[in-house]
Amino acid sequence: MPPPLARGGGGGDDDEAWRRWAVLVSTVWIQALTGTNFDFSAYSSALKSSLGISQEALNCLATASDLGKAFGWSSGLALLYMPLHGVLMVSAALGLAAYAAQYCCLLFLNPSSAAAASSLAIPYPLVFLVCLIAGCSICWFNTVCFVLCIRSFSASNRPLALSLSISFNGLSAAFYTLFANAFSPTSPSVYLLLNAVLPLAASILALPAILLCHTQDSNLQSVPRYDRRVFLGLYILAFITGIYLVVFGSFTTTGSTAWVILTGAMVLLALPLIIPACSSCSYLDTHSIDDSASPLNHDDPHKPLLVNNNLQNESNAMTEKTMEQQLQRTSCGTILDKGRLVVLGEEHSAKRLIGCVDFWLYYTAYFCGATVGLVYSNNLGQIAQSLHQQSQLTMLLAVYSSFSFFGRLLSALPDFLHRKVSLARTGWLAAALVPMPMAFFLMWKQQDGSTLVLGTALVGLSSGFIFAAAVSVTSELFGPNSIGVNHNILITNIPLGSLLYGQISALVYDANGQRMPVTDNRTGIIDTMIVCMGTKCYSTTFFVWGCITFLGLASSMVLFIRTKPAYASTAASRSSCKHLTKFPVNRETP
């Protein structure tokens, strides 16, 4: 029996709609409080002092956290044997254990006496392992959120749901800054304590909605037109949340003021639940279906080609067969031409993916773009310290986090503007990389407080867009059903880039630094270590990073040029398919 065309008439249908939105809001809460790797700069200097390690060794700890993403496949494997809520709670448990151990490093390795410090020494390899587990837990949280969005929304609205959910991950550092200001603004260790506790709290809070999530999406074949209005409202509210965090998270507050600002942020985080309620009146009277919700998404050549054959009746199957024949005639039947994509949405195995030239162009664009931005955020603490801007670190973290969030929100533009702006998603990807080399060359030429803020904003904006858009790009170019494997292959560039680019910055930093006593505000002199002060500490690094990101921009432009015919071919094929659907072929003989 085919699914109903509208769900506005019954109480059970209303429950189904509310279940979808509750799941989406739950993923927003999880993402907003589980991007714990973005606040590394807030406690990295204190961790470096406590362990008595060099900048190079500290960079290895940041790399360990990113290396956890290389084990992202383990979350997909866990989903084969565990329910979603079980994977979620395991993620929270891993994060709790990992960050609690790092918190103990700062809490107990900062004694005033050297004897006590030596008696509580923790082996560096153990700290490295703990950072790796913390990074793995973040990847597990992301997998849970991706699966929830895919199961809860139709193919036409999944990119919007995924983009909104992923966007809030970029605000994690700003949220954690507000929490730290409210609890203990002068203690770097409070960030590690929050990293351990807040993801667990968010998981417990989201658990009821996740337990109600369907295990399959057979009831998502058609979507009320009002869904797009709800998404627009959610994106507007998300933009307001980002502005709020930029304004109030850019400076350190204490006491009751900090608590008032934190309360306002939590209210904004809870408000998405109200948007669907405000639209429910129009929802009850809506019986027309959004054309873009059809299985083949005829109107949008930039959406993944997802077809749900389980819900097709005999008539639909006949139409589908006719459209398939038309696709074969218009697309020449060839998917790859010397490693070049000809049509979109074809499933790629791992072997086929590695042999595709376009994949390596895409890999290079990500490796030389968003990954550099992530390494920049990891080094932000030392960058601010070297330029005598340590007091502005809270503001810089909030700026990077907030503009990364805005970049992630902007990644939804192809889905909102697809009827007005005909541009392949790879074209949007290339455009998003433009600010990155500009920012690094600007900071290479002039290193002062205002330039640092501007450069941080540009890097955050660019990398945030790429992080959020990458899921949709991978799905379109190499197949939606293979995204779990293919996207994990893509993000192997993150630990590689973290190690390489971080090593470059560490070598330049240590080469220009000198050994000096490091003073902690709470415990006095900790140890002697290499500290670099002045523009020479990161000047060469900014130039090298600028050249690398320029290479990423060039790679993305070549990818756009090579894939543009595939987008045009798919658009023409879908236009033909739409024509066949409206005017079916008359098979009766005259």
C-alpha positions as CSV (number, residue, x, y, z in Angstrom):
1,M,0.0,0.0,0.0
2,P,1.5,3.3,-1.0
3,P,2.3,5.9,1.8
4,P,-0.1,8.7,2.4
5,L,0.5,11.9,0.4
6,A,-0.1,14.2,3.4
7,R,0.1,13.8,7.1
8,G,-1.9,16.7,8.3
9,G,-5.1,14.9,9.1
10,G,-4.5,12.6,12.0
11,G,-3.1,12.7,15.4
12,G,-0.7,9.8,14.6
13,D,0.6,11.8,11.7
14,D,1.2,14.8,13.9
15,D,3.1,12.6,16.3
16,E,5.2,11.4,13.4
17,A,6.0,15.0,12.4
18,W,6.9,15.9,15.9
19,R,9.1,12.9,16.2
20,R,11.2,14.0,13.2
21,W,11.7,17.5,14.6
22,A,12.5,16.3,18.1
23,V,15.1,14.0,16.6
24,L,16.6,16.9,14.7
25,V,16.7,19.2,17.7
26,S,18.3,16.3,19.7
27,T,21.1,16.1,17.1
28,V,21.6,19.9,17.3
29,W,22.1,19.6,21.1
30,I,24.5,16.7,20.7
31,Q,26.5,18.5,18.0
32,A,26.6,21.7,19.9
33,L,28.2,20.1,23.0
34,T,30.4,17.4,21.5
35,G,32.8,19.4,19.4
36,T,35.3,19.1,22.2
37,N,38.4,19.2,20.0
38,F,37.7,22.9,19.1
39,D,38.6,24.2,22.6
40,F,42.0,22.5,22.6
41,S,43.7,25.9,22.5
42,A,42.0,27.0,25.7
43,Y,44.0,24.5,27.8
44,S,46.9,23.4,25.5
45,S,49.4,25.8,27.1
46,A,48.5,24.6,30.6
47,L,48.8,21.0,29.4
48,K,52.2,21.7,27.9
49,S,53.4,23.2,31.1
50,S,52.0,20.4,33.3
51,L,53.6,17.7,31.2
52,G,56.8,19.6,30.6
53,I,56.8,18.9,26.9
54,S,58.0,20.8,23.8
55,Q,55.7,22.4,21.2
56,E,56.4,19.5,18.9
57,A,55.2,17.0,21.6
58,L,52.1,19.1,22.2
59,N,51.4,19.1,18.5
60,C,51.5,15.3,18.6
61,L,48.7,15.3,21.3
62,A,46.6,17.5,19.0
63,T,47.3,15.0,16.2
64,A,46.2,12.2,18.4
65,S,42.8,13.7,18.9
66,D,42.5,14.1,15.1
67,L,43.8,10.6,14.6
68,G,40.7,9.3,16.3
69,K,38.8,10.2,13.2
70,A,40.8,7.5,11.3
71,F,38.9,5.0,13.4
72,G,35.5,6.4,12.5
73,W,34.7,3.1,10.7
74,S,34.4,1.6,14.2
75,S,31.2,3.5,14.9
76,G,29.6,2.1,11.7
77,L,30.7,-1.4,12.8
78,A,29.2,-0.8,16.2
79,L,25.8,0.1,14.7
80,L,25.7,-3.4,13.1
81,Y,25.5,-4.9,16.6
82,M,24.2,-2.1,18.8
83,P,21.1,0.2,18.8
84,L,21.6,3.9,18.2
85,H,21.1,4.8,21.8
86,G,23.7,2.2,22.8
87,V,26.3,3.7,20.5
88,L,25.5,7.2,21.8
89,M,26.0,6.2,25.4
90,V,29.3,4.4,24.5
91,S,30.4,7.6,22.8
92,A,29.6,9.6,26.0
93,A,31.4,7.0,28.2
94,L,34.6,7.1,26.0
95,G,34.6,10.9,26.1
96,L,34.0,11.0,29.9
97,A,36.9,8.6,30.5
98,A,39.3,10.3,28.1
99,Y,38.8,13.9,29.2
100,A,38.6,13.0,32.9
101,A,42.1,11.5,32.6
102,Q,43.4,14.7,30.9
103,Y,41.7,16.7,33.6
104,C,43.6,14.7,36.2
105,C,46.8,15.6,34.4
106,L,46.2,19.3,34.9
107,L,44.8,18.9,38.4
108,F,47.5,16.7,39.9
109,L,50.5,17.6,37.8
110,N,50.5,21.2,38.9
111,P,51.8,20.9,42.5
112,S,54.1,23.6,43.9
113,S,56.7,21.1,44.9
114,A,58.9,19.3,42.3
115,A,59.0,16.1,44.4
116,A,55.2,15.8,44.2
117,A,55.3,16.5,40.5
118,S,57.7,13.6,39.9
119,S,55.7,11.2,42.0
120,L,52.6,11.9,40.0
121,A,54.3,11.8,36.6
122,I,52.1,10.3,33.9
123,P,53.8,8.6,30.9
124,Y,53.5,10.6,27.7
125,P,52.3,7.6,25.6
126,L,49.4,7.2,28.0
127,V,48.4,10.8,27.5
128,F,48.7,10.3,23.7
129,L,46.3,7.3,23.9
130,V,43.8,9.2,26.0
131,C,43.7,12.0,23.4
132,L,43.2,9.4,20.7
133,I,40.2,7.9,22.5
134,A,38.8,11.4,23.0
135,G,39.0,12.0,19.3
136,C,37.4,8.7,18.5
137,S,34.4,9.5,20.8
138,I,33.8,12.7,18.8
139,C,33.6,10.6,15.6
140,W,31.1,8.2,17.2
141,F,28.9,11.2,18.2
142,N,29.0,12.5,14.6
143,T,28.0,9.1,13.2
144,V,25.0,8.9,15.5
145,C,23.8,12.3,14.4
146,F,24.3,11.5,10.7
147,V,22.3,8.3,11.0
148,L,19.5,10.0,12.9
149,C,19.1,12.7,10.2
150,I,19.1,10.1,7.4
151,R,16.5,8.0,9.1
152,S,14.2,10.9,10.1
153,F,14.1,13.0,6.9
154,S,13.3,12.3,3.2
155,A,16.0,12.5,0.6
156,S,15.2,16.1,-0.4
157,N,15.5,17.4,3.1
158,R,18.4,15.3,4.4
159,P,21.0,17.8,3.2
160,L,19.3,20.6,5.1
161,A,18.9,18.5,8.3
162,L,22.6,17.4,8.1
163,S,23.9,20.9,7.4
164,L,21.9,22.3,10.3
165,S,23.0,19.6,12.7
166,I,26.7,19.8,11.6
167,S,26.6,23.6,11.9
168,F,26.1,23.6,15.6
169,N,29.2,21.5,16.1
170,G,31.2,24.6,15.1
171,L,29.7,26.5,18.0
172,S,31.0,24.1,20.6
173,A,34.0,26.1,21.5
174,A,31.9,29.2,22.0
175,F,29.4,27.3,24.3
176,Y,32.3,25.9,26.3
177,T,33.7,29.3,26.7
178,L,30.4,30.6,28.2
179,F,30.3,27.6,30.6
180,A,34.0,28.2,31.6
181,N,33.3,31.9,32.3
182,A,30.4,30.9,34.5
183,F,32.2,28.2,36.5
184,S,35.9,29.2,36.6
185,P,37.1,31.7,34.1
186,T,40.8,31.7,35.3
187,S,41.3,27.9,35.3
188,P,42.2,26.2,32.0
189,S,41.4,22.8,33.5
190,V,37.7,23.6,33.7
191,Y,37.5,23.1,29.9
192,L,38.6,19.5,30.3
193,L,36.1,18.9,33.1
194,L,33.3,20.4,30.9
195,N,34.5,18.2,27.9
196,A,34.0,15.2,30.1
197,V,30.6,16.1,31.6
198,L,28.6,18.1,29.0
199,P,28.5,15.5,26.2
200,L,27.2,13.0,28.7
201,A,24.5,15.4,29.8
202,A,23.5,16.2,26.2
203,S,23.3,12.5,25.4
204,I,21.0,11.8,28.4
205,L,18.9,14.8,27.4
206,A,18.5,13.6,23.8
207,L,17.9,10.0,24.7
208,P,14.1,10.0,24.8
209,A,13.8,11.4,21.2
210,I,16.4,9.0,19.9
211,L,14.5,6.0,21.4
212,L,11.5,7.1,19.3
213,C,13.4,7.3,16.1
214,H,12.4,4.8,13.4
215,T,14.9,2.2,12.3
216,Q,14.0,2.7,8.7
217,D,12.7,5.5,6.5
218,S,10.0,3.8,4.5
219,N,7.5,6.4,5.8
220,L,9.5,9.3,4.5
221,Q,8.6,9.0,0.8
222,S,6.6,12.3,0.7
223,V,7.0,15.4,2.7
224,P,4.6,18.3,3.4
225,R,5.6,21.5,1.7
226,Y,5.7,23.3,5.0
227,D,8.9,21.5,6.0
228,R,11.0,24.0,4.0
229,R,9.4,26.9,6.0
230,V,10.3,25.1,9.2
231,F,13.9,24.6,8.0
232,L,14.1,28.3,7.1
233,G,12.9,29.3,10.6
234,L,15.4,27.0,12.1
235,Y,18.3,28.4,10.1
236,I,17.3,32.0,11.0
237,L,17.2,31.0,14.7
238,A,20.6,29.3,14.3
239,F,22.0,32.5,12.7
240,I,20.7,34.6,15.7
241,T,22.4,32.1,18.0
242,G,25.7,32.5,16.2
243,I,25.4,36.3,16.5
244,Y,24.6,36.1,20.2
245,L,27.7,34.0,20.8
246,V,29.9,36.3,18.8
247,V,28.8,39.3,20.7
248,F,28.7,37.9,24.3
249,G,31.3,35.2,23.9
250,S,34.1,37.5,22.6
251,F,35.0,38.7,26.1
252,T,35.6,37.2,29.5
253,T,32.8,37.7,32.0
254,T,32.5,36.6,35.6
255,G,29.9,36.2,38.3
256,S,26.2,36.8,37.7
257,T,26.8,38.4,34.3
258,A,28.5,35.2,33.0
259,W,25.5,33.1,34.3
260,V,23.0,35.4,32.6
261,I,24.8,35.2,29.3
262,L,25.0,31.4,29.6
263,T,21.3,31.1,30.4
264,G,20.5,33.2,27.3
265,A,22.6,30.8,25.1
266,M,20.8,27.8,26.6
267,V,17.4,29.3,25.9
268,L,18.5,29.9,22.3
269,L,19.6,26.3,22.0
270,A,16.2,25.1,23.3
271,L,14.1,27.4,21.0
272,P,14.3,25.2,17.9
273,L,11.6,23.1,19.5
274,I,9.2,26.0,19.2
275,I,9.6,26.7,15.5
276,P,7.7,23.5,14.4
277,A,4.9,24.4,16.8
278,C,4.5,27.9,15.4
279,S,4.1,26.3,11.9
280,S,1.8,23.6,13.0
281,C,-1.3,25.6,12.1
282,S,-0.3,25.8,8.4
283,Y,0.8,22.2,8.6
284,L,-2.6,20.9,9.6
285,D,-4.1,22.6,6.4
286,T,-1.3,21.5,4.1
287,H,-2.2,18.6,1.8
288,S,0.1,19.4,-1.1
289,I,3.4,17.8,-1.5
290,D,6.7,19.5,-2.2
291,D,7.7,18.5,-5.6
292,S,11.3,18.3,-4.5
293,A,10.5,15.5,-2.2
294,S,10.0,13.0,-5.0
295,P,12.4,10.1,-5.0
296,L,14.4,11.3,-8.0
297,N,14.5,15.0,-7.0
298,H,13.9,16.1,-10.6
299,D,14.0,19.8,-9.8
300,D,17.4,19.7,-8.2
301,P,20.5,18.4,-10.0
302,H,22.6,19.0,-6.9
303,K,20.9,16.5,-4.6
304,P,22.0,12.9,-4.1
305,L,20.2,10.4,-6.4
306,L,18.4,8.4,-3.8
307,V,15.7,6.0,-5.0
308,N,13.6,4.0,-2.6
309,N,12.3,1.0,-4.6
310,N,10.5,-0.6,-1.7
311,L,7.7,1.9,-1.9
312,Q,7.0,1.9,-5.6
313,N,3.8,0.5,-6.9
314,E,3.5,-1.1,-10.4
315,S,2.7,2.2,-12.1
316,N,5.7,4.0,-10.5
317,A,7.9,1.0,-11.4
318,M,6.9,1.4,-15.1
319,T,7.6,5.1,-15.1
320,E,10.9,4.5,-13.4
321,K,11.9,2.0,-16.0
322,T,11.1,4.4,-18.8
323,M,13.1,7.1,-17.1
324,E,16.1,4.7,-16.7
325,Q,16.1,4.1,-20.4
326,Q,16.1,7.8,-21.0
327,L,19.0,8.3,-18.6
328,Q,21.0,5.7,-20.5
329,R,20.4,7.4,-23.8
330,T,21.3,10.9,-22.5
331,S,24.2,9.9,-20.3
332,C,26.0,7.7,-22.8
333,G,26.0,4.9,-20.2
334,T,29.5,5.8,-19.0
335,I,30.2,6.8,-15.4
336,L,33.9,7.3,-15.6
337,D,36.0,8.5,-18.5
338,K,39.7,8.2,-17.6
339,G,38.9,8.8,-14.0
340,R,36.5,11.6,-14.8
341,L,32.9,11.6,-13.6
342,V,30.2,11.8,-16.3
343,V,27.0,11.5,-14.2
344,L,26.3,11.9,-10.5
345,G,25.2,9.5,-7.8
346,E,26.8,6.3,-9.1
347,E,28.0,4.1,-6.2
348,H,31.8,3.8,-5.9
349,S,33.5,1.0,-4.1
350,A,36.6,1.8,-2.2
351,K,38.8,0.3,-5.0
352,R,36.9,2.3,-7.7
353,L,37.1,5.4,-5.5
354,I,40.9,5.3,-5.2
355,G,41.2,4.9,-9.0
356,C,39.2,8.0,-9.6
357,V,41.1,11.2,-10.5
358,D,38.3,13.4,-9.3
359,F,38.5,11.8,-5.9
360,W,42.1,12.8,-5.4
361,L,41.4,16.3,-6.5
362,Y,38.6,16.4,-3.9
363,Y,41.0,14.8,-1.3
364,T,43.7,17.4,-2.1
365,A,41.2,20.3,-1.8
366,Y,40.1,19.1,1.6
367,F,43.6,18.2,2.7
368,C,45.0,21.6,1.7
369,G,41.9,23.5,2.9
370,A,39.7,22.6,5.8
371,T,42.4,20.5,7.5
372,V,44.8,23.5,7.6
373,G,42.0,25.5,9.3
374,L,41.6,22.8,11.9
375,V,45.4,22.9,12.6
376,Y,45.3,26.6,12.9
377,S,42.6,26.4,15.6
378,N,44.7,23.9,17.5
379,N,47.7,26.3,17.4
380,L,45.6,29.4,18.3
381,G,46.7,29.4,21.9
382,Q,50.4,29.5,21.1
383,I,49.8,32.0,18.3
384,A,48.0,34.4,20.6
385,Q,50.7,34.0,23.3
386,S,53.5,34.7,20.8
387,L,51.9,37.9,19.7
388,H,51.2,39.0,23.3
389,Q,47.5,38.5,22.8
390,Q,47.0,35.9,25.5
391,S,44.3,38.0,27.1
392,Q,42.4,37.9,23.9
393,L,42.4,34.1,23.5
394,T,38.8,33.8,24.8
395,M,37.7,36.3,22.1
396,L,39.7,34.5,19.4
397,L,38.2,31.2,20.3
398,A,34.7,32.6,20.1
399,V,35.5,34.3,16.8
400,Y,36.8,31.1,15.2
401,S,34.0,29.0,16.6
402,S,31.2,31.4,15.6
403,F,32.5,32.1,12.0
404,S,33.1,28.3,11.6
405,F,29.4,28.0,12.5
406,F,28.4,30.7,10.0
407,G,30.4,28.9,7.3
408,R,28.6,25.6,8.1
409,L,25.2,27.4,7.8
410,L,26.2,28.9,4.5
411,S,26.8,25.3,3.2
412,A,23.0,25.0,3.0
413,L,22.8,27.8,0.3
414,P,22.9,25.3,-2.6
415,D,19.8,23.6,-1.2
416,F,17.9,26.8,-0.6
417,L,18.9,28.5,-3.9
418,H,19.0,25.6,-6.3
419,R,16.1,27.0,-8.3
420,K,17.6,30.5,-8.6
421,V,21.4,29.8,-8.8
422,S,22.5,27.0,-11.1
423,L,26.0,26.2,-9.7
424,A,27.5,22.8,-9.1
425,R,28.2,22.0,-5.4
426,T,31.8,21.6,-6.3
427,G,31.7,25.2,-7.5
428,W,30.5,26.3,-4.1
429,L,33.3,24.3,-2.6
430,A,35.9,26.2,-4.6
431,A,34.3,29.5,-3.7
432,A,34.5,28.6,0.0
433,L,38.3,28.0,-0.3
434,V,39.0,31.5,-1.6
435,P,39.2,33.3,1.9
436,M,41.7,30.7,3.3
437,P,44.9,31.7,1.5
438,M,43.9,35.4,1.7
439,A,43.8,35.1,5.5
440,F,47.2,33.4,5.9
441,F,49.0,35.7,3.5
442,L,47.4,38.7,5.3
443,M,48.6,37.4,8.7
444,W,52.0,36.7,7.2
445,K,52.4,40.3,6.1
446,Q,50.9,41.9,9.2
447,Q,50.7,40.4,12.6
448,D,48.8,42.5,15.1
449,G,45.6,42.1,17.2
450,S,43.1,43.3,14.6
451,T,44.7,41.3,11.7
452,L,44.7,38.2,13.9
453,V,41.0,38.6,14.6
454,L,40.2,39.1,10.9
455,G,42.4,36.2,9.8
456,T,40.8,33.9,12.4
457,A,37.3,34.8,11.2
458,L,38.2,34.1,7.5
459,V,39.8,30.8,8.4
460,G,36.8,29.7,10.5
461,L,34.3,30.8,7.8
462,S,36.1,28.9,5.1
463,S,36.9,25.7,7.0
464,G,33.4,25.6,8.5
465,F,31.7,25.6,5.1
466,I,33.9,22.8,3.8
467,F,33.4,20.6,6.9
468,A,29.6,20.8,6.5
469,A,29.4,20.7,2.7
470,A,31.8,17.7,2.4
471,V,29.1,15.1,3.3
472,S,26.8,16.2,0.5
473,V,29.7,16.5,-2.0
474,T,30.9,13.0,-1.2
475,S,27.3,11.7,-1.6
476,E,26.8,13.4,-5.0
477,L,30.1,12.5,-6.6
478,F,30.6,9.0,-5.3
479,G,27.2,7.6,-4.3
480,P,24.9,8.1,-1.3
481,N,24.8,4.5,-0.2
482,S,28.6,4.2,0.0
483,I,29.0,7.5,1.9
484,G,29.8,5.7,5.2
485,V,33.0,4.1,3.7
486,N,33.9,6.8,1.2
487,H,33.6,9.7,3.6
488,N,35.8,7.9,6.2
489,I,38.4,7.5,3.4
490,L,38.2,11.2,2.7
491,I,38.7,12.3,6.3
492,T,41.9,10.2,6.7
493,N,43.5,13.5,5.5
494,I,42.7,15.1,8.8
495,P,45.2,13.2,11.0
496,L,47.7,13.3,8.2
497,G,47.3,17.0,7.8
498,S,47.3,17.6,11.5
499,L,50.6,15.8,11.8
500,L,52.3,17.4,8.8
501,Y,51.0,21.0,9.2
502,G,51.4,20.9,13.0
503,Q,54.9,19.6,12.6
504,I,55.8,22.5,10.3
505,S,54.5,25.0,12.9
506,A,56.2,23.3,15.8
507,L,59.6,23.2,14.1
508,V,59.4,26.9,13.2
509,Y,58.2,27.7,16.8
510,D,60.9,25.7,18.5
511,A,63.7,27.0,16.2
512,N,62.8,30.6,17.0
513,G,62.1,30.1,20.7
514,Q,64.3,30.0,23.8
515,R,64.2,28.1,27.1
516,M,62.8,30.2,29.9
517,P,60.8,29.6,33.1
518,V,57.1,29.4,32.6
519,T,55.0,31.0,35.3
520,D,51.5,29.7,36.2
521,N,49.1,32.1,38.0
522,R,48.0,29.5,40.5
523,T,51.2,27.6,41.2
524,G,54.1,29.8,40.4
525,I,57.1,28.7,38.3
526,I,56.4,25.3,36.7
527,D,59.4,24.4,34.7
528,T,61.8,25.7,32.0
529,M,60.7,25.1,28.5
530,I,61.0,26.5,24.9
531,V,58.8,29.6,24.5
532,C,58.7,31.8,21.4
533,M,57.6,35.4,21.5
534,G,57.3,37.7,18.6
535,T,56.2,37.7,14.9
536,K,59.0,35.3,13.9
537,C,57.3,32.4,15.7
538,Y,54.6,31.9,13.1
539,S,55.5,34.2,10.2
540,T,57.1,31.4,8.1
541,T,54.3,29.1,9.1
542,F,51.6,31.5,7.9
543,F,53.4,31.8,4.5
544,V,53.7,28.0,4.1
545,W,50.1,27.5,5.2
546,G,49.0,30.2,2.7
547,C,50.8,28.4,-0.2
548,I,49.3,25.1,0.8
549,T,45.7,26.5,0.9
550,F,46.3,28.1,-2.5
551,L,47.1,24.6,-3.8
552,G,43.9,23.4,-2.3
553,L,42.0,26.3,-4.0
554,A,43.6,25.4,-7.3
555,S,42.7,21.7,-6.9
556,S,39.0,22.6,-6.1
557,M,38.8,24.7,-9.2
558,V,40.1,21.9,-11.4
559,L,37.6,19.6,-9.7
560,F,34.8,22.0,-10.5
561,I,35.8,22.3,-14.1
562,R,36.0,18.5,-14.5
563,T,32.7,17.8,-12.7
564,K,30.7,20.6,-14.3
565,P,29.7,18.4,-17.3
566,A,28.5,15.7,-15.0
567,Y,26.2,18.2,-13.2
568,A,25.0,19.5,-16.6
569,S,24.4,16.0,-17.9
570,T,22.5,15.0,-14.7
571,A,20.3,18.2,-14.9
572,A,19.5,17.5,-18.6
573,S,18.7,13.8,-17.8
574,R,16.4,14.8,-14.9
575,S,14.7,17.4,-17.0
576,S,13.9,14.6,-19.5
577,C,12.7,12.3,-16.8
578,K,10.4,15.0,-15.4
579,H,9.0,15.5,-18.9
580,L,8.3,11.8,-19.2
581,T,6.6,11.8,-15.8
582,K,4.2,14.6,-16.8
583,F,3.6,13.2,-20.3
584,P,3.9,9.4,-20.1
585,V,4.5,7.4,-23.2
586,N,1.3,6.0,-24.8
587,R,2.0,2.3,-25.3
588,E,-1.2,1.6,-27.2
589,T,-1.0,0.9,-30.9
590,P,-3.1,3.2,-33.0
